[in-house]
Amino acid sequence: MDEDDLYDKDIKGIPSFLNFQIPGTKNYNSLIDVDRSRLKKGDLYAELKYNHDQFIQTKFVSNLQSLTLNCIDIFNYKGILIAKANENKLMQIGFLPRK
């Protein structure tokens, strides 16, 4: 996938960006930052936030991080949050398995 594909109107769906929690903090790193200048009026985009669950070291893998999808936020082209699905909502609609 090319970053340009995120803004290609011929591809169905909305651009989705992954945000991974920085271990030991409440901050997130983005895999690709949203370029709102490429969005048009009426466009939406999603941010999928993954929380850091655990950090494991083994003799085979030096650093292994466990991440879990925490929420999906939907924004309009101006970056205003218009919808949010937290972990409970994602389980309720079957997007995540129930615990």
C-alpha positions as CSV (number, residue, x, y, z in Angstrom):
1,M,0.0,0.0,0.0
2,D,1.1,3.5,-0.9
3,E,0.2,6.5,1.3
4,D,-1.5,8.0,-1.7
5,D,-4.0,5.1,-1.5
6,L,-5.4,6.5,1.7
7,Y,-6.7,9.6,-0.2
8,D,-7.7,7.8,-3.4
9,K,-11.4,8.3,-4.0
10,D,-11.6,5.3,-6.3
11,I,-10.9,3.0,-3.3
12,K,-14.0,2.2,-1.2
13,G,-14.1,3.1,2.5
14,I,-12.5,5.8,4.5
15,P,-8.8,6.4,5.2
16,S,-7.8,4.7,8.4
17,F,-4.7,5.5,10.5
18,L,-3.1,3.3,13.1
19,N,-2.0,4.8,16.4
20,F,0.1,2.7,18.8
21,Q,0.5,3.5,22.5
22,I,4.0,4.3,23.7
23,P,4.8,1.8,26.5
24,G,4.6,3.3,30.0
25,T,2.8,6.4,28.8
26,K,-0.7,7.6,27.7
27,N,0.7,8.9,24.4
28,Y,0.5,7.4,20.9
29,N,2.7,7.2,17.9
30,S,1.1,7.2,14.4
31,L,2.2,4.8,11.7
32,I,1.3,7.5,9.1
33,D,0.1,11.0,10.1
34,V,-3.2,12.3,8.7
35,D,-2.7,14.9,6.0
36,R,-5.9,16.9,6.3
37,S,-4.9,19.1,3.4
38,R,-5.6,16.2,1.2
39,L,-9.2,15.7,2.5
40,K,-12.2,17.4,0.9
41,K,-15.4,18.8,2.5
42,G,-17.5,15.8,3.5
43,D,-14.6,13.4,3.8
44,L,-14.2,11.2,6.9
45,Y,-11.2,9.4,8.3
46,A,-10.7,6.9,11.1
47,E,-8.0,6.5,13.8
48,L,-7.6,3.1,15.3
49,K,-5.9,3.3,18.7
50,Y,-4.0,0.3,20.0
51,N,-3.1,0.1,23.7
52,H,0.1,-1.5,24.9
53,D,-0.7,-4.5,27.0
54,Q,2.6,-6.1,27.9
55,F,6.3,-6.2,26.9
56,I,7.9,-9.6,26.7
57,Q,11.5,-10.7,26.3
58,T,12.4,-14.2,25.3
59,K,15.6,-15.9,24.2
60,F,14.2,-16.1,20.6
61,V,12.6,-12.6,20.3
62,S,14.4,-9.8,22.1
63,N,11.4,-7.5,22.3
64,L,7.8,-8.5,21.8
65,Q,5.0,-6.1,22.4
66,S,1.4,-7.0,22.9
67,L,-1.1,-4.5,21.6
68,T,-4.9,-4.5,21.7
69,L,-7.4,-2.4,19.7
70,N,-8.8,0.1,22.3
71,C,-11.0,2.3,20.2
72,I,-11.9,3.6,16.8
73,D,-12.4,7.4,16.4
74,I,-14.1,8.8,13.3
75,F,-13.3,12.4,12.4
76,N,-14.5,14.8,9.7
77,Y,-12.2,16.5,7.2
78,K,-11.5,19.3,9.7
79,G,-10.3,16.9,12.4
80,I,-13.4,17.1,14.5
81,L,-14.4,13.9,16.3
82,I,-17.9,12.8,15.2
83,A,-18.1,9.2,16.4
84,K,-16.2,7.0,18.8
85,A,-16.4,3.2,19.4
86,N,-14.6,2.2,22.6
87,E,-13.6,-1.3,23.5
88,N,-17.0,-2.2,25.0
89,K,-18.8,-0.9,21.9
90,L,-16.4,-2.8,19.6
91,M,-17.2,-6.0,21.5
92,Q,-20.9,-5.3,21.4
93,I,-21.0,-5.0,17.6
94,G,-18.8,-8.0,17.2
95,F,-15.7,-6.2,16.0
96,L,-13.7,-7.5,18.9
97,P,-14.2,-10.8,20.7
98,R,-15.9,-10.7,24.1
99,K,-13.6,-11.2,27.1
